Amino acid sequence: MKIVSLVLIIVALSVYLTGVIWYFIDKGKGGHKKAPMIIRAIGALMMVAYFIMAIRGFN
């Protein structure tokens, strides 16, 4: 279960950081796309799932 949680947090961080990078690139070009915010929200939800698993003890 610890391997699953490690993979979850790595994927969550990479998804979140992809959204952040996409947001700043899009902002620099003057765009207003909602996709970067949705990607960041998905990454944040995955991190919340990780922390809930961590608090419960990785059962």
N, C-alpha and C positions, 0 to 999 in steps of 0.2 A: 504494500500500500504506500510505502514511502517513495517508491519509484514513481508511482502514479502521481503523487502529490508534487514531486519534484518536476515532473514533466508538465503538470498543470501550471505551476507558478512560472516556469520558463516560457511556456506558450502564452500565458496571460501577459507577462511583461513584454514579450515581443509584439503581441497584438496591440497592446496599449502604446508602445513606443512607435509602432508603425502609424497609428492614428495621429500621434503627436507630430511626427515628421511630416506626414501628409498634410496636416493642418497648417504647419508653418510654410511649407512649399506653396500650398494653395493660397494662403494669405499673402505671400510675397508676390503672387501673380495677380492678386486682386479678386480672387474667386470667393464664392460664398457657398461651397458645397457642404451638405450635411453629412456626407459619408464619413469624413474623419471623426466627427463627433460620435457617430454610431459605433465606429470601430473602437474608439476610446471607451465608450460605455460598455461594450462587450468585454474588452480587456479588464475593465474595472470590476465587472460582475464575476469574471473568472477569478480575479484575485480575492474577491469577497468569498467565493466558494472555497478557495484555498485556506483562507483564514478561519472560516467556520470549521473546516476539516481539522485544522491545527488545534483549535480550541477544544474540539471534541476528542482529540487524541488519535486521529488517523485510524479509526476502527476499521 
